[in-house]
Amino acid sequence: MRIRVSGKDIDIGEALQTHVNQGLGESVGKYAGRPTDATVTFSRDGFGNACEIFVHLSTGLVVQANGTAADCYAAFEAARERMAKQLRRHKRRLKDHHKERPTPVDTVPAGAFVLAPFNEDEGDDGEIGDSDEAASSDAGPTIIAETELRVPSLSVAEAVMQMDLAHAPVLVFRNEKGGAINVVYRREDGNIGWIDPRVDAGGGSPAQG
């Protein structure tokens, strides 16, 4: 497994890199089986430090974990323990996933944007002025950041597993059954929501992934 260790405004010494390589290799090798590469990034977090780990599995799924602590070593150990818990919980499902998918997950590029909030300044009468109304109707949302992400082609079950492994609140994916863009997300009641925009002419429910 290739491991890349970097720091944002933090100097990463050889001792920390050796610690990360040994610790991450041990945890991932024990629970994941076939990882391909990993990135470990350290950054400042208030008066402490933060560590973010991404581990790419050979199937295309990604495991993500974060940790914060007073120093980089403790932050890494916190992130590593969270990642190990996620992998332990999904070890059997990961094994089944490897058996069912002999080839890596296909992905397609997509733009990811961060939008500035809309200006909702109002006058004393609670109404937006003519100039503000014209500006809001003519101008689109302000893009303050743009990145590129990869949208994976997955079954619904795999998408739910990927969302859990990445510790994410939502996942956009291309459903392998039909190729439509789908979304899975965590509901406030603890269940998983699934959005499938395909319309069944017969009025039935969407096909299970």
N, C-alpha and C positions, 0 to 999 in steps of 0.2 A: 504494500500500500504506500502510495506517495503522500507524504504529509508536508504541507507548506505552512510555516508559522510566521506570522507577521504582526507588527504593532502599529497602531495609529498614535503618533506622538509619544511612543514608548520604545525605548531601546530593548531589543530582545537579545539577550546574551546566549552563549553556547550552552550554559548550564540549564537554562529554561527550555531551550529547544530540545536538548537531550531528554529532559524530564517529560516533555510533551510527547515526543516520539515513543518513548518507552511506555508511558501510561496509556496513551490512546491506542497504540498497537496492541497492548494487552487486552483492553476492554473490547475493542472492535473485533479482534480475532476470536475472542471467547464467545461473543454473542451474534455477530453479523455473518461470519463465515467467509463472504467473498466481497470485501470492500475494494474499491479501485483507487480512490484518492480522498484526501481530506484537507480542509483548510481550517486553521486555528488562528483567530484574530484577537489580539488584546487591545484594549482602549481604556481611556480614563472614564470613570463613572463617579462624578462628584469628587469626594475625597478618597475614593477607593479605585478599584480596577474592575474591568469587565472582560469576560472571555466568551467568545462565540465560536462554536464548533459546527462545521458542516462535514458530514461523511457521505460520500457518494457510493452507493452500492452498484454492483455490476449490472443489475437489472434496470438502473436508471432512477430508482427511488433515492431519496435524500433524507438523512437523519440530521436534525438540527437541535442544538441545546445551548443554553446560555447560563452563565454563572457570574456572580459579583462577590467581591470580598476585598479585604484591605490590601492584599498583595496579589501579584499575578499567579503565584503558585496555588494559593487557596481558591482564586477565581476559576482557574483551570480545573481543579479537583471538583468544585461544585458543578461545573458544566459537564465534566466527564461522568459524574455520578448520575446526573439527570439523563444523560444520553444512555448510560448503561441500563437504567430503569426502563426507558422506552424500548430498548432492544430486548431486554429480558421479557417484557410483556408481549412482544410481538415475535419472539424467536420462532415459534411454531408456524405462525402465519408467514414469516419471512421464508422459512424452509419450503412451505407449500407454494409460495409465490415463485421461488426459484425453479421449482419443478414444473409449474404450469407455464412459465415464460422463459423459454430457452434463449431468446434474443432480447437485447436491451429495449427499454421503453423509447418509442419514437417521440420527438418533440418538435414543435414549430415555434419560430420566434414571434414575440409579441411586444408591443410597447407598454411600459408601465409609467404612469405619470402621477405626480403629486400636484394637486390643484390648490390654489389659494382660496380661502373662504370668500363667499360672495359678500360684497359691501351692502349691508342692510341698514345703512344710516338713514334715519327718517327725520322729517321736520317736526316742528312742535305740534302740528296737527295730525301727526301719525301717518302722513302720506309722503311718498317719494316725489321729489320735485321733477319737473319736466326734463331737465338736463340729465338727472340721474336715471330717469326712466329710459331716455333715449340711449344713454351709454350702456345701460344693462341689456337693452334689446339688441344693440349692434355688436357689442363685444362679447366674445366667448369667455370661458373661465381662464384665469391666468395660470399658466403652467410654470411652476417654480422648480421642478426637478423632473428629469426624464431618464429612465434606465430601460434596459432590455431584459426580458425574462424569457424562459422557455416554457411553453405550454405542453405538458405531457399527454400522450394518448394512453388512456387507462380504462379499465372497467370501473364501475362505481365502487365495488369493494376495494379495489386497489387505491382509488382516490381517497377513500375514507382512511385507509391505512397510511397513505402518504401524508395526509393532513395531520394525523396523529403523530407520526414519526417526526414531522417537521415542527410539531407543537404550534400549529398555525390555526387561526380562527376560521379561515376560509381557504378554499382551493379551487382554482379555475382549471379545468382540464377538458380534453377532447374525448368524448365518449367513443370507445372503440366500436360500439354497436351503433352505426349510423354516421359517426363522425361529427356530430353536433357538439358545440361548446356547451359544457355543463358546469355547474357550481355545486360544491358541497360545503356546508358551513355548520358551525356549532350553534345550536339553539339555546336560549336561556333556560329551557326546561331540562337541559342535559342531553337531549337527543340530537341527532344529526339531520340537518335539512338538506334536501337534494333538489336542485332546480334543473329541469330538462326542458328547453324551449321547444322541442319537437311537438307538433300538434297531431294527435291521433284523430283521424277523420271519424272514426267510430265512437269517439268519446271515451275511450278506455284510458287506463293509466299507462305511463311510459314503460318501455321494456326494461326489465331488470338487467343491470350490468354485472 
